[in-house]
C-alpha cells in the first residue's frame, strides 16, 4: 500500500487493505476473488430478503415510481421512494452489516490484486459525484 499516509480515513482504508492481504490465503486467484465478491453481493440481497420474509422487521412496498410532470431534476429525489417500510431489528442489522463487511473484504482483495488503492478509488468516485451532482443519475 501507499507509504506516508497522513489522513485517518485513508490510513484506515490502507490498513484494511493490508489486513485483507494478510488474511486472504485460500482464495488468491482473481477468479476466486471475483466469484467471492459476487457471492457476497448475493448474500446481502439474501439477508435483506430474510429481514422481510423471515423476521418481518421491514417490508417492501414496491410500486411504480410516480414523478409529477414539470419538476426539476433537483426536485426528483424528493419524489423517489425507497420502498422500504419499517426499521431493521438488531439481529437483521447485524446480519446485513456482516454481509456488507464480507463484500468490503473481497472488494479490497480485488484492489490488492490489481495494485489499486481502495481509498484512492473512493476519493475519485467522491470527486466525480461531487462534480456531476444530480447529473450522475444514480
C-alpha positions as CSV (number, residue, x, y, z in Angstrom):
1,X,0.0,0.0,0.0
2,X,1.0,3.7,0.0
3,X,3.6,5.0,2.4
4,X,3.5,8.3,4.2
5,X,-0.3,8.5,4.6
6,X,-1.4,11.3,6.8
7,X,-5.2,11.3,6.9
8,X,-7.1,9.0,9.4
9,X,-9.6,7.9,6.7
10,X,-7.1,6.9,4.1
11,X,-4.9,5.3,6.8
12,X,-8.0,3.2,7.8
13,X,-8.5,2.1,4.2
14,X,-4.8,1.3,3.7
15,X,-4.8,-0.7,7.0
16,X,-7.9,-2.6,5.9
17,X,-6.3,-3.5,2.6
18,X,-3.2,-4.6,4.3
19,X,-5.2,-6.9,6.7
20,X,-7.2,-8.3,3.8
21,X,-3.9,-9.0,2.0
22,X,-2.6,-10.9,5.1
23,X,-5.8,-12.8,5.6
24,X,-6.5,-13.8,2.1
25,X,-4.8,-17.2,1.7
26,X,-7.0,-19.8,0.1
27,X,-8.8,-17.6,-2.5
28,X,-5.9,-15.6,-4.0
29,X,-6.8,-16.3,-7.6
30,X,-8.5,-13.4,-9.3
31,X,-11.3,-15.8,-10.4
32,X,-11.8,-16.9,-6.8
33,X,-11.9,-13.3,-5.5
34,X,-14.3,-12.2,-8.2
35,X,-16.7,-15.0,-7.6
36,X,-16.5,-14.5,-3.8
37,X,-17.3,-10.8,-4.4
38,X,-20.4,-11.8,-6.4
39,X,-21.4,-14.3,-3.7
40,X,-21.0,-11.6,-1.0
41,X,-23.2,-9.3,-3.1
42,X,-25.9,-12.0,-3.4
43,X,-25.7,-12.7,0.4
44,X,-26.6,-9.0,1.1
45,X,-29.7,-9.5,-1.0
46,X,-30.5,-12.7,0.8
47,X,-30.0,-11.0,4.2
48,X,-32.4,-8.2,3.2
49,X,-34.9,-10.8,1.9
50,X,-34.7,-12.7,5.2
51,X,-35.4,-9.5,7.1
52,X,-38.6,-9.1,5.1
53,X,-39.8,-12.7,4.8
54,X,-38.2,-14.3,7.9
55,X,-38.2,-11.7,10.6
56,X,-40.6,-9.1,9.2
57,X,-38.9,-6.2,10.8
58,X,-39.0,-4.5,7.4
59,X,-41.3,-4.8,4.4
60,X,-41.0,-3.8,0.8
61,X,-43.9,-1.9,-0.7
62,X,-42.7,-1.6,-4.2
63,X,-44.7,0.1,-6.9
64,X,-44.0,2.3,-9.9
65,X,-42.2,5.5,-9.1
66,X,-44.6,8.4,-9.6
67,X,-42.9,11.5,-10.9
68,X,-45.1,14.6,-11.2
69,X,-44.8,16.4,-14.5
70,X,-42.8,19.5,-14.8
71,X,-40.5,19.0,-11.7
72,X,-36.8,19.9,-11.9
73,X,-34.0,17.4,-11.7
74,X,-33.2,18.6,-8.2
75,X,-36.7,18.0,-7.0
76,X,-36.8,14.5,-8.4
77,X,-35.1,13.0,-5.4
78,X,-38.0,14.1,-3.2
79,X,-40.4,12.1,-5.3
80,X,-38.4,8.8,-5.4
81,X,-39.4,6.2,-2.9
82,X,-37.0,3.6,-1.3
83,X,-39.9,1.2,-1.0
84,X,-38.6,0.1,2.4
85,X,-41.0,0.3,5.3
86,X,-40.1,-0.3,8.9
87,X,-36.7,-0.4,10.6
88,X,-34.2,-3.3,10.8
89,X,-34.2,-5.1,14.1
90,X,-30.8,-5.5,15.8
91,X,-30.4,-9.1,14.6
92,X,-31.1,-8.3,10.9
93,X,-29.0,-5.1,11.1
94,X,-26.0,-7.2,12.4
95,X,-26.6,-9.8,9.6
96,X,-26.6,-7.2,6.9
97,X,-23.6,-5.4,8.3
98,X,-21.7,-8.7,8.4
99,X,-22.5,-9.4,4.8
100,X,-21.5,-5.8,3.8
101,X,-18.3,-6.4,5.7
102,X,-17.7,-9.5,3.6
103,X,-18.3,-7.6,0.4
104,X,-15.8,-4.9,1.5
105,X,-13.3,-7.7,2.3
106,X,-13.5,-9.0,-1.3
107,X,-13.6,-5.5,-2.8
108,X,-10.3,-4.7,-1.0
109,X,-9.0,-8.1,-2.3
110,X,-9.8,-7.1,-5.9
111,X,-8.0,-3.8,-5.3
112,X,-5.0,-5.6,-3.9
113,X,-4.9,-8.0,-6.9
114,X,-4.7,-5.1,-9.3
115,X,-2.5,-2.9,-7.1
116,X,-5.2,-0.3,-6.6
117,X,-5.7,1.7,-3.5
118,X,-9.2,1.5,-2.2
119,X,-9.1,5.0,-0.6
120,X,-7.9,6.5,-4.0
121,X,-10.8,4.7,-5.7
122,X,-13.3,6.1,-3.2
123,X,-11.8,9.6,-3.5
124,X,-12.0,9.5,-7.3
125,X,-15.6,8.4,-7.1
126,X,-16.5,11.1,-4.5
127,X,-14.9,13.8,-6.7
128,X,-16.8,12.5,-9.7
129,X,-20.1,12.5,-7.7
130,X,-19.4,16.0,-6.3
131,X,-18.7,17.3,-9.8
132,X,-21.7,15.6,-11.5
133,X,-24.1,16.0,-8.7
134,X,-27.6,15.1,-9.7
135,X,-26.5,14.5,-13.2
136,X,-24.8,11.3,-12.1
137,X,-28.3,9.6,-12.2
138,X,-27.6,7.0,-9.5
